[in-house]
Amino acid sequence: MAGFKNIKVSVVELLNKDSLTFFIDVNLQVESLKTQGNECVRSKNFAEAVIHYTHAAQKDPKNHVLYSNRSLAFLKLQQFYY
């Protein structure tokens, strides 16, 4: 039984490392997309900014900053609804 316990711990450790790597990769992608969106806003390319912020929000749906930035881009495009 002791051998199985060691295998179980090794699998859990491996999953945690892979999960952490995936989490870091997603965060880097989100930050990159957010930066691209910010650059588009600075250059007044609001339609492309919406695309970048939307893509980033799909990867990190709990990041409220992305929705706020996208709202600004929509506002600048005058695409709002009452």
Sequence and secondary structure as in RCSB ss.txt:
>XXXX:A:sequence
MAGFKNIKVSVVELLNKDSLTFFIDVNLQVESLKTQGNECVRSKNFAEAVIHYTHAAQKDPKNHVLYSNRSLAFL
KLQQFYY
>XXXX:A:secstr
 HHHHHHHHHHHHHHHHHHHHHHHHHHHHHHHHHHHHHHHHHTT HHHHHHHHHHHHHH TT HHHHHHHHHHHH
HTT    
